[in-house]
Amino acid sequence: MSEAALSTPGYLDRLNPEQRAAVLHGDGPLLVLAGAGSGKTMTLAHRVAHLIVEGADPRRILLMTFSRRAAAEMRGRVGRIAREVMGEKAEALAEGLTWAGTFHAIGARLLREQATEIGLDPDFTIHDREDSADLMNLCRHELGFSRMAKRFPAKGTCLAIYSRAVNARAPLAAALGDFPWCAEWEAELKALFAAYVAAKQAQGVLDYDDLLLYWAELAAEPELGLGARFDHVLIDEYQDTNRVQAAILAGLRPDGRGVTVVGDDAQSIYSFRAAEVRNILDFPAVFSPPARIVTLTRNYRSTAPILAAANAVIAEAREGYAKELVAERQGGLPPLMIRVPDEAAQAAYVCERVLEAREAGVALKGQAALFRTASHSAPLEVELTRRNIPFVKFGGLKFLDTAHVKDVMALLRLAENPRDRVSGFRALRLVPGIGPASAERLLALLAAPGGTEALRGARVPARAAAEWADFVALFAGLRAGHGWPADLSALRAWYEPRLELIHEDAPARIADLATLEGIAAGYPSRARFLTELTLDPPAAGGDLAGPPLLDDDYMILSTIHSAKGQEWKQVFVLNCVDGCIPSDLATGSRAGVEEERRLFYVAMTRAKDALHLLVPARFHVHNQAARGDRHVHAARSRFLSDAVVARLAERSWPPPPPEEARAAPGPRRDLAARMRGMWE
Ligand SMILES: Nc1ncnc2c1ncn2[C@@H]1O[C@H](COP(=O)(O)OP(=O)(O)OP(=O)(O)O)[C@@H](O)[C@H]1O
């Protein structure tokens, strides 16, 4: 051990023996198999800090997390731990941890740096899922598949099949096993995917999957030297990685030296993105000698009764999970299963309990309502607003999905890469009078060398003529670059007056763009900004807000997927009924139901002190025509089996009226007698 570590013997004392073993493990491959709330994030942060304390160069540590937020938190934690040991100079070292981020964001940076060596344009732009579906649609149209006698799969389905095939590294026929209704189109889909790949390459765009695919190829070529750039590779939430990600790791570190992966097979919830739980189960045997496994089974988060109920849920999983978690925190009340008549009552119940807890000193930020699908929280959002309880919602409609933000991003992307047709198509049509046909023609001009100049003299429809010169001036400025985020200010100055002409709610949209400019200032360049935001869009207002909002207290509303890795003192799980969880979209297959069970387990294990599982007797059917009023009567979720319910306390809410109010026989107001009385 180095002197620094010896002089501070207390620095790993707060860890338990298994956690400490994981932190102190040497150079061979390591798998930390950690149950919910067992301190895996904490252990990983200590391991990184320990490596730095021991002299590792932080710039040669590759740390992959599930979200940008998780990476930022991890950097903060590492910095704090290292500072305890090394004092102020740790600050600079932790800041050197520049290769911490999501797989996709790191892939994008590495590919840009090595672009010219692997035949990529270093100015490539990245398409989000929607842009990718649009490009797929364009190819589908150009191949004549949109005019087939029999209906050809829609653009989103085509993209899903493509993505499944490449991420699972499976032949198309195998990927079609998950889309049996499309199997008859195998030959056409193959032609379509070839055209899609050619279009992406011609336009200098990469989609999400490409970032991993190209990276896997790059990592597999030792002479390109990627593996030699890093001494340590650490990956969090390994249960949610897919085969391509496993291939990247294998390429970077064929012998497993310096590799640490951390995860929990019982929390694997992303198979719909081709995540492969076998990655973590098979990890030790990939290496020879096999990786060391450290198992963390002490749960520090939840009280014993909450953990007992969560353990009972996962015990019914089809595959057995090896770790039965043991609670460190004894005492506490059993989780509540609350029966409510409907979602309005559910919302009222949550609000009452939240306010009650706040009176008792639990901050709103320590309380969260979790739900399977973003739309499930709508009645609660109304009730919270009515009662003036501030909240921030994670998951669901993203800030970047709004039309005006997409417009701005498209124009910035086109300035970055004038060959990007999907972005160009959107951006050019912002000029009033430019329709689809003109946009196509102008894009062809723009894609040729000297394109920006060619735009100046381009023929445009008469209706667009007045605005055209302004647009070209803006675009030429953006191409040349005013600096960052000055580009965005220039763009806003052009776009916002136009927004005011089109939209009644322009002020709100302009406020969004001001927020966007605030975020932009946090990135060193336009390319980094576009890349990072496209890959990991801010999930909620809270993600975007600067310090003022962060000082406020607000409750958290989150989809269960977005709640991964987090914890709160009091947790409400909404709509614990069949059809919501498990979602009726998943009940078609056993694997689907098993994944929903793990999702329910993730939700329950977020709670530290209090857990409320809400079971409305009827719930509103979502995805129906606007203002539709279909309700269904709901059955308690199948995951709340008798064995699980035995570990819960059951209540009805609102409570039945007191005995005496109910007891009086006969009608409370005898209107019939009044009617008779009129004639007496
Ligand atoms: N050795 C320990 N002593 C005391 N508290 C601990 C210890 N290890 C972890 N904790 C606490 O337990 C809680 C859970 O830790 P952490 O978030 O790291 O768990 P996790 O395994 O990443 O959870 P999950 O996978 O469920 O998201 C945190 O509040 C953390 O501070």
PDBQT file of the ligand as one rigid body, heavy atoms in Angstrom, charges set to zero:
ROOT
HETATM    1  N1  LIG A 701     -20.927   0.088   4.353  1.00  0.00    +0.000 N 
HETATM    2  C1  LIG A 701     -21.947   0.927   4.449  1.00  0.00    +0.000 A 
HETATM    3  N2  LIG A 701     -22.286   1.463   5.638  1.00  0.00    +0.000 NA
HETATM    4  C2  LIG A 701     -23.341   2.306   5.743  1.00  0.00    +0.000 A 
HETATM    5  N3  LIG A 701     -24.130   2.696   4.716  1.00  0.00    +0.000 NA
HETATM    6  C3  LIG A 701     -23.843   2.199   3.518  1.00  0.00    +0.000 A 
HETATM    7  C4  LIG A 701     -22.741   1.288   3.297  1.00  0.00    +0.000 A 
HETATM    8  N4  LIG A 701     -22.723   0.976   1.990  1.00  0.00    +0.000 NA
HETATM    9  C5  LIG A 701     -23.743   1.640   1.421  1.00  0.00    +0.000 A 
HETATM   10  N5  LIG A 701     -24.425   2.385   2.298  1.00  0.00    +0.000 N 
HETATM   11  C6  LIG A 701     -25.608   3.226   2.045  1.00  0.00    +0.000 C 
HETATM   12  O1  LIG A 701     -26.612   2.415   1.432  1.00  0.00    +0.000 OA
HETATM   13  C7  LIG A 701     -27.359   3.143   0.461  1.00  0.00    +0.000 C 
HETATM   14  C8  LIG A 701     -27.296   2.426  -0.883  1.00  0.00    +0.000 C 
HETATM   15  O2  LIG A 701     -26.003   2.563  -1.451  1.00  0.00    +0.000 OA
HETATM   16  P1  LIG A 701     -25.794   2.679  -3.029  1.00  0.00    +0.000 P 
HETATM   17  O3  LIG A 701     -26.700   3.711  -3.590  1.00  0.00    +0.000 OA
HETATM   18  O4  LIG A 701     -24.349   2.751  -3.268  1.00  0.00    +0.000 OA
HETATM   19  O5  LIG A 701     -26.379   1.247  -3.404  1.00  0.00    +0.000 OA
HETATM   20  P2  LIG A 701     -26.542   0.507  -4.778  1.00  0.00    +0.000 P 
HETATM   21  O6  LIG A 701     -26.086  -0.878  -4.534  1.00  0.00    +0.000 OA
HETATM   22  O7  LIG A 701     -25.911   1.296  -5.862  1.00  0.00    +0.000 OA
HETATM   23  O8  LIG A 701     -28.122   0.477  -4.939  1.00  0.00    +0.000 OA
HETATM   24  P3  LIG A 701     -29.094   0.104  -6.182  1.00  0.00    +0.000 P 
HETATM   25  O9  LIG A 701     -28.449  -0.935  -7.008  1.00  0.00    +0.000 OA
HETATM   26  O10 LIG A 701     -30.324  -0.405  -5.491  1.00  0.00    +0.000 OA
HETATM   27  O11 LIG A 701     -29.372   1.391  -6.866  1.00  0.00    +0.000 OA
HETATM   28  C9  LIG A 701     -26.751   4.520   0.408  1.00  0.00    +0.000 C 
HETATM   29  O12 LIG A 701     -27.553   5.381   1.184  1.00  0.00    +0.000 OA
HETATM   30  C10 LIG A 701     -25.369   4.323   1.007  1.00  0.00    +0.000 C 
HETATM   31  O13 LIG A 701     -24.888   5.500   1.621  1.00  0.00    +0.000 OA
ENDROOT
TORSDOF 0
